[in-house]
Every structure is written in C-alpha cells, then in structure tokens.
Amino acid sequence: FGFGRPRWRAIDLALLRSRAFAAGNALSVPFAFAAFAWLLAAPLFAASVWGWDALKAALSVSPGAIASALAAWAAGRMPAALRAWAIVAGALVFAGAIVFLIGALDRSPQFLEVWLPAGIFAGAGIGAVLAGLSAIVGTSVPEDSLAEGAAINMTLRQLGGTLGVAVLGALLGTGDRPDPSAFTPVWLVGGLAGLLTAAGGIALLCRQDVPRPLRNGPGVAGRCPSVTLER
C-alpha cells in the first residue's frame, strides 16, 4: 500500500498540451449540443406540429442523414490544413439552416420548400463539422494514444449531446400539439451553438493550431510549436 505515483491513469493529462487536441474537444461540446438537439427536434416537430406518424417523421429527416454521410466523407479526405475550414463552413451552414426555420414554418406541412433543403444543409453541416473535429483530435495525439484521445472526444461529444437533449425538453415543455413558435427557442439556441463552433474554428485558423499527424517519439511537433507533445 502507499500513496506513490499510480501505475495507471484514466486520462493522460499530457494530451492537453496539444492546443489542437484541447480545442477540438472543447468545440465538440457545443456542436454536439446543437446537433443532438436538432436530430431530436426535427422529427419531433414533424410529428407534433404537422401530425405526421413516427415513420413519416423519421423519413422526412433521412435526406439530411445522407447529406451528412457525404459531407463527412468529403471533409475526411481534406488535407490537414483545410480541416479547420471544414469546421467553420459546416458550422455556418448548420447554423444558417437552423435559423432559417425561424418564421419559415407553420402548421401546414412545407416539406419541399422548407423542410427538405433545411434538413439537407443541416445534415451536411453536421457531417463536415464532426468529421473535421474527429480528424483534428485524432491527428494531434501520438499514435499510441489515439484510442485514449478518441475516447475523450466521444465522452465530451456525448456530454454535449446530453445537455442539448435536456435543454430541448426544457424549452419545449409539455403539450399535445405545440405551435410552431414553440420551437423557435430551439432553433435559436441551436443556431447560436453552431455560430460558437464556427468562431472556435476561426480561432483555430488564426492560431494555426491545425496539426499534421504525429508519430511516436519524444518531442514530436505538429504543424506549429503550440501542438508539441513532450512524452
């Protein structure tokens, strides 16, 4: 027994020396907050306001899922120097799509003229941002710490998503068939969270904290000195 240095640790705090890793994880929280809230609010709106059944409401957001997968594929293939741009562009597209819904929706279904384009752009934004954040987080840690870095990122992403769903429930309250205006705070908060993520992506660009892949070894540096990891 004793109180010496532990032989194992749950989190290696040395990973936070990489500003890119810390920033990528920090931005994962507000964006997951917005994305998870949207993923629940969208079919909930279609079902509760337009009166669509569960299957129809779910199918109405499926084009956004396809757009998200395509955008994530495209963002994942971007060079390292452009990944922060994927975050900025995706977050702005997502925020714009969400804010567009304010005042554009009413009790009459507007699938082709409003719901479909908003869903596609929101989905594309989600895919681009999450792929960009995952790439930045994954390439800013040594190879032997990749699993730990990914676990930290997923934990924070789930934390943000949990908060987003909780705030969604608090904003909507209860009601059999709410008015479209009841969702305005949801769209507004989601849009603000998207803008916050875009601002963080711009900060990454200004600080040039977008790393190149790190290899194992002491003192391996990324694209700039701010992402140096001493082991």
Salt bridges, closest charged atoms under 4 A:
ASP12 OD2 - ARG9 NH2 3.22
ASP144 OD2 - ARG231 NH2 2.77
ASP179 OD1 - ARG107 NE 3.99
ASP209 OD2 - ARG207 NE 3.47
